[in-house]
Protein backbone atom coordinates (compact mmCIF):
# COMPACT_ATOMS: atom_id res chain seq x y z
CA UNK A 1 0.00 0.00 0.00
CA UNK A 2 1.25 3.46 -0.88
CA UNK A 3 0.71 6.28 1.60
CA UNK A 4 -0.35 9.76 0.55
CA UNK A 5 2.36 12.43 0.74
CA UNK A 6 1.34 16.01 1.50
CA UNK A 7 3.52 19.09 1.77
CA UNK A 8 2.76 21.45 4.65
CA UNK A 9 2.60 25.18 3.84
CA UNK A 10 5.99 25.59 5.52
CA UNK A 11 7.57 22.87 3.37
CA UNK A 12 6.10 24.40 0.21
CA UNK A 13 7.62 27.74 1.21
CA UNK A 14 10.96 26.04 1.92
CA UNK A 15 10.92 24.50 -1.56
CA UNK A 16 10.08 27.84 -3.21
CA UNK A 17 12.91 29.53 -1.30
CA UNK A 18 15.40 26.84 -2.36
CA UNK A 19 14.23 27.13 -5.96
CA UNK A 20 14.48 30.92 -5.94
CA UNK A 21 17.95 30.86 -4.40
CA UNK A 22 19.30 28.38 -6.97
CA UNK A 23 17.65 30.26 -9.84
CA UNK A 24 19.33 33.51 -8.73
CA UNK A 25 22.74 32.02 -7.98
CA UNK A 26 23.01 29.29 -10.61
CA UNK A 27 20.30 28.98 -13.25
CA UNK A 28 16.53 28.56 -13.53
CA UNK A 29 17.10 25.17 -15.18
CA UNK A 30 19.21 23.94 -12.26
CA UNK A 31 16.60 25.28 -9.82
CA UNK A 32 13.89 23.32 -11.63
CA UNK A 33 16.00 20.15 -11.58
CA UNK A 34 16.79 20.38 -7.86
CA UNK A 35 13.17 21.17 -6.94
CA UNK A 36 11.91 18.26 -9.05
CA UNK A 37 14.37 15.84 -7.43
CA UNK A 38 13.45 16.99 -3.93
CA UNK A 39 9.77 16.45 -4.75
CA UNK A 40 10.52 13.01 -6.21
CA UNK A 41 12.43 12.01 -3.07
CA UNK A 42 9.59 13.22 -0.85
CA UNK A 43 6.94 11.42 -2.91
CA UNK A 44 8.97 8.19 -2.82
CA UNK A 45 8.36 8.09 0.94
CA UNK A 46 4.84 6.88 0.16
CA UNK A 47 6.31 3.46 -0.68
CA UNK A 48 8.61 3.15 2.36
CA UNK A 49 7.87 5.75 5.03
CA UNK A 50 9.91 4.03 7.76
CA UNK A 51 13.16 4.25 5.81
CA UNK A 52 14.00 7.72 7.11
CA UNK A 53 16.30 8.23 10.07
CA UNK A 54 15.41 10.16 13.19
CA UNK A 55 17.07 13.61 13.22
CA UNK A 56 19.77 13.73 15.90
CA UNK A 57 18.53 17.15 17.03
CA UNK A 58 15.15 15.65 17.94
CA UNK A 59 16.45 12.33 19.28
CA UNK A 60 18.41 14.33 21.84
CA UNK A 61 15.03 15.60 23.06
CA UNK A 62 13.51 12.11 23.10
CA UNK A 63 11.39 12.81 20.01
CA UNK A 64 10.71 9.95 17.60
CA UNK A 65 7.74 11.35 15.73
CA UNK A 66 9.77 12.99 12.95
CA UNK A 67 12.01 11.28 10.41
CA UNK A 68 14.25 12.58 7.66
CA UNK A 69 15.61 11.61 4.28
CA UNK A 70 18.23 13.43 2.25
CA UNK A 71 18.59 14.79 -1.21
CA UNK A 72 22.04 16.14 -0.44
CA UNK A 73 22.60 18.67 0.83
CA UNK A 74 18.88 19.05 1.60
CA UNK A 75 17.08 17.41 4.49
CA UNK A 76 13.44 16.46 4.08
CA UNK A 77 11.78 16.11 7.49
CA UNK A 78 8.40 14.41 7.76
CA UNK A 79 5.79 12.90 10.03
CA UNK A 80 3.60 9.90 9.39
CA UNK A 81 0.02 10.28 10.61
CA UNK A 82 -2.12 7.29 9.78
CA UNK A 83 -1.94 6.83 6.02
CA UNK A 84 -0.62 10.33 5.30
CA UNK A 85 2.98 11.50 5.27
CA UNK A 86 3.33 15.20 6.02
CA UNK A 87 6.47 16.83 4.67
CA UNK A 88 7.19 19.40 7.37
CA UNK A 89 10.58 20.94 6.56
CA UNK A 90 12.92 21.04 3.58
CA UNK A 91 16.20 22.65 4.58
CA UNK A 92 19.82 22.90 3.60
CA UNK A 93 21.58 20.30 5.74
CA UNK A 94 24.72 22.43 5.97
CA UNK A 95 22.89 24.85 8.27
CA UNK A 96 22.43 24.52 12.00
CA UNK A 97 18.81 23.48 12.13
CA UNK A 98 18.25 23.54 15.89
CA UNK A 99 16.27 26.81 15.96
CA UNK A 100 14.35 26.00 12.78
CA UNK A 101 13.32 22.63 14.18
CA UNK A 102 12.33 24.21 17.47
CA UNK A 103 10.06 26.72 15.72
CA UNK A 104 8.52 24.37 13.16
CA UNK A 105 8.38 20.92 14.73
CA UNK A 106 8.52 21.19 18.49
CA UNK A 107 6.13 24.05 19.19
C-alpha positions in Angstrom: 0.0 0.0 0.0 1.2 3.5 -0.9 0.7 6.3 1.6 -0.3 9.8 0.5 2.4 12.4 0.7 1.3 16.0 1.5 3.5 19.1 1.8 2.8 21.4 4.6 2.6 25.2 3.8 6.0 25.6 5.5 7.6 22.9 3.4 6.1 24.4 0.2 7.6 27.7 1.2 11.0 26.0 1.9 10.9 24.5 -1.6 10.1 27.8 -3.2 12.9 29.5 -1.3 15.4 26.8 -2.4 14.2 27.1 -6.0 14.5 30.9 -5.9 18.0 30.9 -4.4 19.3 28.4 -7.0 17.6 30.3 -9.8 19.3 33.5 -8.7 22.7 32.0 -8.0 23.0 29.3 -10.6 20.3 29.0 -13.2 16.5 28.6 -13.5 17.1 25.2 -15.2 19.2 23.9 -12.3 16.6 25.3 -9.8 13.9 23.3 -11.6 16.0 20.2 -11.6 16.8 20.4 -7.9 13.2 21.2 -6.9 11.9 18.3 -9.1 14.4 15.8 -7.4 13.4 17.0 -3.9 9.8 16.5 -4.7 10.5 13.0 -6.2 12.4 12.0 -3.1 9.6 13.2 -0.9 6.9 11.4 -2.9 9.0 8.2 -2.8 8.4 8.1 0.9 4.8 6.9 0.2 6.3 3.5 -0.7 8.6 3.2 2.4 7.9 5.7 5.0 9.9 4.0 7.8 13.2 4.3 5.8 14.0 7.7 7.1 16.3 8.2 10.1 15.4 10.2 13.2 17.1 13.6 13.2 19.8 13.7 15.9 18.5 17.2 17.0 15.2 15.7 17.9 16.4 12.3 19.3 18.4 14.3 21.8 15.0 15.6 23.1 13.5 12.1 23.1 11.4 12.8 20.0 10.7 9.9 17.6 7.7 11.4 15.7 9.8 13.0 13.0 12.0 11.3 10.4 14.3 12.6 7.7 15.6 11.6 4.3 18.2 13.4 2.3 18.6 14.8 -1.2 22.0 16.1 -0.4 22.6 18.7 0.8 18.9 19.0 1.6 17.1 17.4 4.5 13.4 16.5 4.1 11.8 16.1 7.5 8.4 14.4 7.8 5.8 12.9 10.0 3.6 9.9 9.4 0.0 10.3 10.6 -2.1 7.3 9.8 -1.9 6.8 6.0 -0.6 10.3 5.3 3.0 11.5 5.3 3.3 15.2 6.0 6.5 16.8 4.7 7.2 19.4 7.4 10.6 20.9 6.6 12.9 21.0 3.6 16.2 22.6 4.6 19.8 22.9 3.6 21.6 20.3 5.7 24.7 22.4 6.0 22.9 24.9 8.3 22.4 24.5 12.0 18.8 23.5 12.1 18.2 23.5 15.9 16.3 26.8 16.0 14.3 26.0 12.8 13.3 22.6 14.2 12.3 24.2 17.5 10.1 26.7 15.7 8.5 24.4 13.2 8.4 20.9 14.7 8.5 21.2 18.5 6.1 24.1 19.2 
